[in-house]
Amino acid sequence: MKRMTPFRAVVGLAAGLCLIAGAPAQAKEKKTQDAKTHSAKAHGHKLARHAGIAGLAVHAAIKQLTFADLDGWQNDDTATAFTTFMKSCGAILQGSKAERRERPLFSGLYNACEHGKAAGTLDAAQARKFFEANFKPVRILPPVHTYGFYTGADGFFTGYYEAEVDGSRFPSDEYKVPLYRPPQNAIGRKSTVFAQYDRKEIVDGALAGKGLEICWVKDPVDGFFAEIQGSTRIKLDTGELLRLNYIASNGKPYTPVGRILIAEGIVTPEEMSMDKIREYMEAHPNKGAELRFKDRSYVFFSETTLGPKDECVGAQGVPMTPWRSLAVDSRLHIYGVPIWIDARFPINGLAPVDTFQHLMVAQDTGAAIRGPARADIYFGHGGDATHIAGRIKQFGKFVMMVPKDVAVHGEEQPNAIPLPRPRPNEIAVQEAMAKGKDAGAAPAADKPVAAPLPQPRP
């Protein structure tokens, strides 16, 4: 699935992916189906097999902490965190013995999940003891890095949500902006459709008359923001609720409109948010349309069978939990890993002064979420979720919870975090050295061989 997040629209980064809620338009890597048909086994472990922790030490410093080092740990609602973690366990516990054998970190999570399943329902104090008994906190400290217009040397966080707009199954003077589905023969088979058309051509009617309209919304800004989020709740004029999620795009390159507004001096990086983008487009309809056309990409949706109370499903294949689910770099992290965040966010206003100290769970991903301490927070839908998610673009502490039976930094434990697998030339050097040792002399390699980066997911 693919989804664009608020921050992606601002500076060109993508964040997490919501399988049934969609994922940023050019930013996700998996094909989408109806969330009700997503099995945890297919999406929890097939992806986990490609994820891993080996690359973390390549990209960041790793510092082991104690729970006493975590400011706010005693005050967090760890009961909710435990419930969120156990949702991930529903997928993790379907993992095979081969997966556990190949992935020490996954094996450690599996063991923690078995302990959690045996524990049953826990209150906050009991849940806190569970995490302390089964995990050890490890802070991930990346070097100085720039994300769009924002530079720092710590974890970097953004937010995403599920959009809500009014709509109708039929066009009218009030509802005149269509949201399209792909052709029936492309659904589930192609992630790129109508590549010959860009956004302007589609908006101007290139697909009219093909019978691909799912519904119509009132405002082109609403339609554009539905694409940005990739998942949308359409409140139909009949009183019904229609749930849509991303399924394909036209394959055109994505251009972040927020970056254009910053570059033109219309909005400062500090002021930038999804609200600012919407305000500009609504105050300047013609210029707003021109701004949207600069993003040539276009998103197509599919209908889901989700009910009004169902939460969107992340890339792990389990329902997300607002304020507790995270999208992370799936090349470096395994779904289900708990992650402690300590940061100051603009929750109650525009200034980033509100303390955010919560235990989250990695359950989602995005192709542009890259880095060992990069994460996107899922804020749910409705209410203030839209505004809060659109303001998050801050640095803070990213602390990964490593299962206690997985070694960190050379601890003497059998279930150690694996090093990256050697490349063929490394193997040849090792074999040559072994032969040299047998002969009493070890040949020198022509040059040192660098440790390989983790391989990207297919």
Backbone torsions as a table, in degrees:
resi	resn	phi	psi	omega
1	MET	NA	156.5	178.8
2	LYS	-130.3	147.8	178.2
3	ARG	-155.2	142.5	170.3
4	MET	-97.9	143.9	179.8
5	THR	-109.1	170.3	178.8
6	PRO	-51.8	-45.5	-175.9
7	PHE	-68.8	-31.4	177.0
8	ARG	-62.2	-40.8	178.3
9	ALA	-65.0	-26.8	-178.4
10	VAL	-81.0	-52.5	-173.4
11	VAL	-126.3	4.0	175.1
12	GLY	92.0	18.8	175.3
13	LEU	-105.3	148.9	175.8
14	ALA	-104.5	153.4	177.6
15	ALA	-120.7	-153.1	-168.5
16	GLY	-63.3	167.2	-174.9
17	LEU	-118.7	135.8	179.9
18	CYS	-115.1	107.3	-170.6
19	LEU	-57.7	-47.4	179.6
20	ILE	-91.2	-20.4	178.1
21	ALA	-91.5	-7.7	176.5
22	GLY	98.9	-174.9	-178.6
23	ALA	-157.2	162.7	-167.8
24	PRO	-56.3	145.1	-168.7
25	ALA	-53.1	-53.0	179.4
26	GLN	-102.4	14.7	-163.7
27	ALA	-110.2	-4.7	-176.4
28	LYS	-110.8	169.9	-167.9
29	GLU	-117.3	-8.5	-173.6
30	LYS	-110.5	152.0	173.8
31	LYS	-74.3	152.3	-174.3
32	THR	-109.1	143.6	169.1
33	GLN	-133.1	178.6	175.2
34	ASP	-59.1	133.8	-175.1
35	ALA	-60.6	-31.1	-178.7
36	LYS	-66.4	-19.7	-179.4
37	THR	-97.9	0.7	-179.1
38	HIS	-81.9	111.3	177.0
39	SER	-82.7	147.1	177.7
40	ALA	-61.5	-34.8	-178.8
41	LYS	-64.4	-42.2	-177.4
42	ALA	-68.7	-39.5	-173.3
43	HIS	-107.0	-14.1	177.3
44	GLY	-85.1	-37.9	-170.5
45	HIS	-110.3	-29.2	176.2
46	LYS	-61.4	-40.7	177.9
47	LEU	-73.5	-40.5	-178.0
48	ALA	-60.0	-30.3	-180.0
49	ARG	-62.7	-28.0	-179.2
50	HIS	-92.6	-11.6	179.8
51	ALA	-87.0	175.0	178.1
52	GLY	175.3	172.1	-178.2
53	ILE	-110.1	-5.0	-173.2
54	ALA	-58.6	-32.7	-176.2
55	GLY	-79.8	-9.9	-176.4
56	LEU	-60.1	-47.1	-178.2
57	ALA	-67.8	-21.6	177.4
58	VAL	-71.6	-35.5	-172.1
59	HIS	-103.3	-9.0	-174.2
60	ALA	-158.0	159.8	171.1
61	ALA	-79.5	147.9	-178.8
62	ILE	-122.4	125.4	-177.3
63	LYS	-126.4	117.5	179.5
64	GLN	-77.5	135.2	-178.7
65	LEU	-118.9	-179.1	168.8
66	THR	-115.9	163.8	178.7
67	PHE	-65.3	-24.7	176.5
68	ALA	-67.6	-20.7	178.5
69	ASP	-78.0	-13.0	-175.1
70	LEU	-89.3	104.1	177.1
71	ASP	-61.1	130.3	178.1
72	GLY	87.2	-2.3	-177.0
73	TRP	-58.1	-41.2	-177.7
74	GLN	-71.1	-15.3	-175.4
75	ASN	-101.0	-8.9	-175.9
76	ASP	-76.2	151.1	176.3
77	ASP	-80.9	78.8	-176.2
78	THR	-70.4	-14.6	175.5
79	ALA	-64.8	-42.0	177.2
80	THR	-67.3	-39.5	177.1
81	ALA	-61.9	-39.6	179.7
82	PHE	-65.2	-43.0	177.8
83	THR	-60.8	-40.4	178.3
84	THR	-65.5	-43.0	178.3
85	PHE	-61.2	-40.6	-178.3
86	MET	-68.7	-24.6	172.3
87	LYS	-63.0	-43.1	176.9
88	SER	-64.5	-34.7	-179.5
89	CYS	-62.8	-28.9	176.8
90	GLY	-58.4	-32.3	176.2
91	ALA	-85.4	-43.2	-176.3
92	ILE	-61.5	-39.4	-176.7
93	LEU	-70.8	-5.9	173.3
94	GLN	-90.2	0.7	-179.5
95	GLY	-66.3	146.3	-177.9
96	SER	-82.8	167.1	175.5
97	LYS	-62.9	-34.5	179.5
98	ALA	-64.3	-40.7	178.2
99	GLU	-64.0	-42.1	-179.7
100	ARG	-67.4	-34.7	179.5
101	ARG	-70.3	-39.0	-177.1
102	GLU	-79.5	-26.3	-174.3
103	ARG	-122.3	94.6	179.6
104	PRO	-56.2	-39.6	180.0
105	LEU	-65.9	-42.3	177.0
106	PHE	-62.2	-40.3	177.8
107	SER	-61.1	-40.5	178.1
108	GLY	-64.6	-40.4	176.8
109	LEU	-64.6	-40.1	178.6
110	TYR	-58.0	-46.2	179.9
111	ASN	-63.8	-42.0	178.4
112	ALA	-63.2	-37.5	179.2
113	CYS	-65.7	-38.7	177.3
114	GLU	-62.5	-40.5	177.9
115	HIS	-65.3	-40.6	179.2
116	GLY	-65.5	-40.4	178.7
117	LYS	-63.1	-39.3	179.4
118	ALA	-70.3	-26.9	-176.8
119	ALA	-74.0	-28.2	-179.1
120	GLY	76.7	-150.2	-179.1
121	THR	-77.5	132.5	-177.7
122	LEU	-124.5	146.0	170.9
123	ASP	-85.0	-179.1	-174.1
124	ALA	-60.1	-43.6	-178.0
125	ALA	-66.4	-42.6	179.2
126	GLN	-67.1	-39.1	179.3
127	ALA	-65.6	-37.6	178.9
128	ARG	-62.7	-42.4	178.4
129	LYS	-65.3	-35.7	178.5
130	PHE	-61.2	-48.1	-178.7
131	PHE	-66.3	-38.4	179.6
132	GLU	-67.0	-32.4	-178.5
133	ALA	-79.5	-24.2	-172.7
134	ASN	-112.2	-9.8	-175.9
135	PHE	-136.5	162.6	172.0
136	LYS	-130.9	133.6	-177.4
137	PRO	-77.0	133.5	179.6
138	VAL	-130.6	116.6	-179.4
139	ARG	-81.0	135.1	178.1
140	ILE	-102.3	119.8	-174.9
141	LEU	-120.0	92.5	178.4
142	PRO	-75.2	161.2	175.3
143	PRO	-71.8	174.7	178.5
144	VAL	-56.0	130.8	-177.3
145	HIS	-143.1	149.7	178.9
146	THR	-109.7	127.0	174.5
147	TYR	-112.7	98.0	-176.9
148	GLY	64.4	-113.0	-179.7
149	PHE	-99.3	9.3	-172.7
150	TYR	-122.0	127.6	-174.6
151	THR	-124.7	137.4	177.7
152	GLY	-171.8	178.4	-178.2
153	ALA	-130.7	64.1	178.1
154	ASP	-161.9	-168.7	173.3
155	GLY	-64.4	148.8	178.1
156	PHE	-125.5	129.5	-171.1
157	PHE	-124.4	143.3	171.9
158	THR	-133.7	-179.9	-178.6
159	GLY	-133.6	155.8	173.8
160	TYR	-143.8	168.9	-172.7
161	TYR	-155.9	175.4	174.4
162	GLU	-104.1	121.6	-175.5
163	ALA	-70.3	156.4	175.1
164	GLU	-134.0	127.3	178.5
165	VAL	-142.4	159.1	174.3
166	ASP	-83.8	147.0	-179.2
167	GLY	-159.3	179.5	179.6
168	SER	-147.3	151.7	175.5
169	ARG	-75.0	-12.3	-175.9
170	PHE	-128.6	143.2	179.1
171	PRO	-74.5	152.1	177.9
172	SER	-160.1	-179.1	176.8
173	ASP	-63.9	-25.7	-179.8
174	GLU	-87.4	-42.1	-179.0
175	TYR	-109.7	102.3	-172.0
176	LYS	-133.2	4.4	179.9
177	VAL	-108.1	110.6	-175.9
178	PRO	-78.7	148.4	166.6
179	LEU	-112.2	128.3	-170.8
180	TYR	-103.3	153.0	167.5
181	ARG	-104.0	160.4	172.5
182	PRO	-73.1	166.2	171.7
183	PRO	-57.4	148.3	-175.1
184	GLN	-57.4	-38.4	-177.1
185	ASN	-74.7	-5.0	178.5
186	ALA	-101.8	-16.2	-175.6
187	ILE	-64.7	125.1	-179.4
188	GLY	80.9	-4.9	-178.1
189	ARG	-117.1	-30.8	-177.7
190	LYS	-129.7	134.6	175.7
191	SER	-97.1	-7.1	176.0
192	THR	-125.3	125.8	178.2
193	VAL	-135.6	153.1	179.0
194	PHE	51.5	45.8	-179.3
195	ALA	-64.7	-14.7	-179.7
196	GLN	-76.9	-10.7	-178.1
197	TYR	-114.5	143.3	172.2
198	ASP	-101.7	-178.7	-175.7
199	ARG	-55.7	-49.2	-176.7
200	LYS	-59.2	-42.8	-179.3
201	GLU	-65.1	-38.8	178.5
202	ILE	-69.2	-44.3	178.3
203	VAL	-62.2	-34.7	-179.3
204	ASP	-78.9	-0.2	172.0
205	GLY	113.1	15.7	-177.8
206	ALA	-60.7	-26.7	-178.1
207	LEU	-104.3	2.4	-179.3
208	ALA	-60.1	140.2	177.4
209	GLY	84.8	-0.6	-179.8
210	LYS	-91.6	-3.8	178.3
211	GLY	70.5	29.6	-177.0
212	LEU	-101.1	1.2	-177.8
213	GLU	-71.7	127.8	173.8
214	ILE	-84.3	-46.0	-179.5
215	CYS	-163.1	178.3	177.3
216	TRP	-126.9	142.2	176.0
217	VAL	-114.6	169.8	-172.3
218	LYS	-75.7	-40.1	-165.1
219	ASP	-125.6	137.7	176.5
220	PRO	-62.6	-25.8	177.2
221	VAL	-67.8	-40.0	177.2
222	ASP	-62.1	-42.7	179.0
223	GLY	-63.0	-41.1	179.9
224	PHE	-64.5	-42.4	-179.6
225	PHE	-71.0	-29.7	174.1
226	ALA	-62.3	-39.4	177.5
227	GLU	-66.7	-41.4	-178.8
228	ILE	-58.7	-43.1	-179.2
229	GLN	-79.9	-30.5	178.6
230	GLY	82.1	-18.1	174.2
231	SER	-129.7	143.4	-174.0
232	THR	-149.0	140.5	169.0
233	ARG	-100.2	116.4	178.7
234	ILE	-99.8	114.8	177.1
235	LYS	-87.1	99.9	-174.8
236	LEU	-71.4	154.2	-179.2
237	ASP	-68.3	-8.1	176.0
238	THR	-88.1	-5.8	-177.1
239	GLY	96.7	-9.0	178.7
240	GLU	-79.3	161.0	176.2
241	LEU	-113.8	125.4	179.5
242	LEU	-108.7	126.8	-179.8
243	ARG	-106.6	122.1	-179.6
244	LEU	-117.9	150.4	172.1
245	ASN	-141.6	157.4	178.4
246	TYR	-57.0	140.9	173.5
247	ILE	-136.7	-23.8	-179.4
248	ALA	-163.3	171.5	175.2
249	SER	-142.6	174.7	176.9
250	ASN	-83.3	-1.1	175.3
251	GLY	78.0	3.3	179.2
252	LYS	-75.4	152.4	179.5
253	PRO	-62.6	140.4	-179.8
254	TYR	-84.2	134.1	175.7
255	THR	-117.6	118.3	-179.7
256	PRO	-72.1	116.3	-176.0
257	VAL	-69.2	-29.5	178.3
258	GLY	-62.6	-37.5	178.8
259	ARG	-62.9	-35.8	178.1
260	ILE	-64.6	-43.8	179.4
261	LEU	-62.8	-37.3	177.6
262	ILE	-69.0	-45.4	-178.4
263	ALA	-61.8	-32.8	-179.6
264	GLU	-87.2	2.1	176.3
265	GLY	76.6	14.5	-179.4
266	ILE	-78.8	-35.8	177.9
267	VAL	-136.2	141.9	177.6
268	THR	-83.7	159.1	176.7
269	PRO	-57.6	-35.2	-179.0
270	GLU	-69.2	-33.9	-178.4
271	GLU	-82.2	-21.9	-168.9
272	MET	-59.5	134.0	175.5
273	SER	-161.2	171.4	175.9
274	MET	-63.9	-34.7	178.0
275	ASP	-61.5	-39.2	-179.9
276	LYS	-65.4	-40.2	178.3
277	ILE	-63.2	-45.4	179.8
278	ARG	-63.5	-43.8	179.6
279	GLU	-57.7	-43.2	-179.5
280	TYR	-64.9	-45.7	-178.0
281	MET	-65.2	-38.2	-179.6
282	GLU	-74.6	-31.8	179.4
283	ALA	-77.9	-24.4	-177.8
284	HIS	-131.5	77.6	-174.0
285	PRO	-55.2	-44.4	-178.2
286	ASN	-70.0	-46.3	178.2
287	LYS	-66.9	-33.0	177.4
288	GLY	-63.7	-40.3	177.6
289	ALA	-65.2	-42.6	177.6
290	GLU	-61.2	-38.3	179.1
291	LEU	-64.4	-43.3	179.8
292	ARG	-65.1	-36.3	-179.3
293	PHE	-67.3	-21.2	177.2
294	LYS	-68.5	-20.5	170.9
295	ASP	-92.9	102.8	-173.9
296	ARG	-76.7	-12.9	-178.3
297	SER	-72.4	153.7	179.7
298	TYR	-145.6	140.3	-173.3
299	VAL	-108.6	141.3	175.1
300	PHE	-113.8	146.9	-172.9
301	PHE	-115.5	166.4	168.7
302	SER	-132.9	154.4	177.3
303	GLU	-83.7	146.5	175.7
304	THR	-115.6	170.9	178.6
305	THR	-100.9	15.6	-178.0
306	LEU	-66.4	143.0	176.2
307	GLY	-87.9	173.8	-177.9
308	PRO	-59.0	-30.6	-176.5
309	LYS	-95.5	-4.8	-178.8
310	ASP	-76.3	134.4	175.0
311	GLU	-86.3	158.3	178.4
312	CYS	-67.8	156.7	-176.3
313	VAL	-106.3	131.0	-179.2
314	GLY	-84.3	-176.3	-176.2
315	ALA	-64.0	-21.3	177.8
316	GLN	-73.8	-16.3	-179.1
317	GLY	91.1	17.4	178.1
318	VAL	-122.5	154.2	180.0
319	PRO	-62.0	138.9	-179.7
320	MET	-80.2	158.8	177.0
321	THR	-121.1	116.9	179.3
322	PRO	-54.9	136.7	178.5
323	TRP	71.3	5.0	179.4
324	ARG	-131.3	-21.9	-177.9
325	SER	-92.1	141.5	-178.6
326	LEU	-123.2	146.9	166.0
327	ALA	-102.0	132.8	-176.3
328	VAL	-134.2	176.3	176.8
329	ASP	-76.2	106.6	-174.0
330	SER	-73.1	-8.4	174.4
331	ARG	-75.1	-24.3	-173.4
332	LEU	-113.1	-21.0	-176.7
333	HIS	-121.7	151.8	176.1
334	ILE	-101.5	135.7	179.1
335	TYR	-58.8	139.7	-179.6
336	GLY	101.5	-9.8	179.2
337	VAL	-71.2	126.1	174.5
338	PRO	-72.5	143.1	-178.7
339	ILE	-136.5	125.4	178.1
340	TRP	-89.3	129.8	177.6
341	ILE	-114.5	131.8	174.8
342	ASP	-129.9	106.7	-175.5
343	ALA	-152.3	174.7	173.9
344	ARG	-117.6	118.0	-175.5
345	PHE	-119.6	158.7	174.3
346	PRO	-84.5	71.1	-177.1
347	ILE	-78.6	-50.2	-174.3
348	ASN	-96.7	-2.4	-179.7
349	GLY	-168.5	-164.9	-175.7
350	LEU	-82.5	-21.1	-177.5
351	ALA	-88.0	137.7	179.9
352	PRO	-79.5	73.1	-175.0
353	VAL	-120.9	-3.8	-175.4
354	ASP	-90.3	128.8	-178.3
355	THR	-68.6	130.3	176.3
356	PHE	-126.3	101.1	-179.5
357	GLN	-129.2	94.5	-172.6
358	HIS	-142.9	149.7	173.5
359	LEU	-89.5	120.9	-177.1
360	MET	-111.2	175.3	177.4
361	VAL	-134.8	132.4	179.4
362	ALA	-74.0	112.1	-177.0
363	GLN	-134.7	3.5	-173.1
364	ASP	-149.2	173.0	-179.0
365	THR	-154.2	175.9	175.0
366	GLY	-159.8	142.8	-175.2
367	ALA	-62.8	-27.6	179.5
368	ALA	-96.0	4.1	172.4
369	ILE	-87.1	98.4	-173.6
370	ARG	-127.4	127.2	177.2
371	GLY	131.7	153.5	-175.0
372	PRO	-70.6	-21.3	-178.4
373	ALA	-128.4	36.4	178.8
374	ARG	-106.8	128.9	-178.0
375	ALA	-149.5	154.3	179.7
376	ASP	-124.0	127.5	-173.5
377	ILE	-95.4	129.2	178.1
378	TYR	-86.9	121.9	-176.7
379	PHE	-105.0	4.0	176.8
380	GLY	88.6	-143.6	-178.4
381	HIS	-143.8	160.5	175.8
382	GLY	70.0	174.9	178.4
383	GLY	57.1	-131.2	-178.2
384	ASP	-91.2	1.2	-175.2
385	ALA	-55.2	-42.9	-178.6
386	THR	-59.4	-48.0	-175.2
387	HIS	-71.2	-42.4	-178.5
388	ILE	-65.4	-49.5	-178.1
389	ALA	-58.3	-38.4	-178.2
390	GLY	-71.1	-13.4	-179.6
391	ARG	-97.7	-15.0	-173.7
392	ILE	-76.1	122.0	176.8
393	LYS	-165.0	52.4	-172.2
394	GLN	-120.2	161.0	174.2
395	PHE	-94.1	157.7	177.8
396	GLY	-176.7	-176.1	-177.7
397	LYS	-79.8	132.4	179.1
398	PHE	-117.6	107.1	-175.5
399	VAL	-118.7	115.3	-178.0
400	MET	-88.6	136.9	176.9
401	MET	-92.3	108.1	-179.3
402	VAL	-94.3	130.7	177.8
403	PRO	-53.8	142.3	-174.7
404	LYS	-63.1	-25.2	-179.7
405	ASP	-89.3	14.7	174.3
406	VAL	-114.0	124.9	-175.6
407	ALA	-77.0	146.8	176.6
408	VAL	-126.2	132.2	176.2
409	HIS	55.2	50.7	170.3
410	GLY	77.8	16.7	175.5
411	GLU	-60.6	147.2	-177.8
412	GLU	-81.3	79.3	176.1
413	GLN	-136.8	145.9	-176.4
414	PRO	-68.7	-29.1	-174.4
415	ASN	-94.6	57.5	-173.6
416	ALA	-75.9	151.0	174.6
417	ILE	-62.3	127.5	-174.2
418	PRO	-75.5	150.1	169.7
419	LEU	-79.8	159.5	176.5
420	PRO	-58.2	145.9	179.0
421	ARG	-65.1	140.0	-178.7
422	PRO	-68.9	147.8	174.8
423	ARG	-76.7	164.6	-178.7
424	PRO	-55.3	-39.3	-178.8
425	ASN	-69.2	-29.6	175.8
426	GLU	-67.2	-41.1	179.5
427	ILE	-62.0	-42.2	179.7
428	ALA	-61.1	-42.6	178.9
429	VAL	-62.8	-44.0	-179.4
430	GLN	-62.4	-42.1	179.7
431	GLU	-65.4	-39.4	179.1
432	ALA	-64.4	-40.1	179.2
433	MET	-65.1	-38.6	179.8
434	ALA	-64.5	-42.0	178.1
435	LYS	-65.0	-38.4	179.5
436	GLY	-63.6	-38.2	179.6
437	LYS	-63.9	-39.1	178.7
438	ASP	-63.3	-33.2	-178.3
439	ALA	-87.7	-2.9	178.3
440	GLY	94.9	2.0	177.6
441	ALA	-148.9	138.9	-180.0
442	ALA	-103.6	123.2	179.5
443	PRO	-68.8	148.4	178.8
444	ALA	-87.5	137.8	175.5
445	ALA	-73.2	150.8	179.5
446	ASP	-60.9	-39.4	178.7
447	LYS	-156.2	157.1	-179.4
448	PRO	-64.8	148.1	179.8
449	VAL	-103.1	125.3	-177.7
450	ALA	-74.6	147.4	175.4
451	ALA	-66.3	135.7	-175.9
452	PRO	-73.9	149.0	172.6
453	LEU	-75.4	158.4	176.9
454	PRO	-61.4	145.9	178.8
455	GLN	-77.6	139.8	178.8
456	PRO	-68.8	156.6	176.6
457	ARG	-68.7	151.0	177.8
458	PRO	-58.4	NA	NA
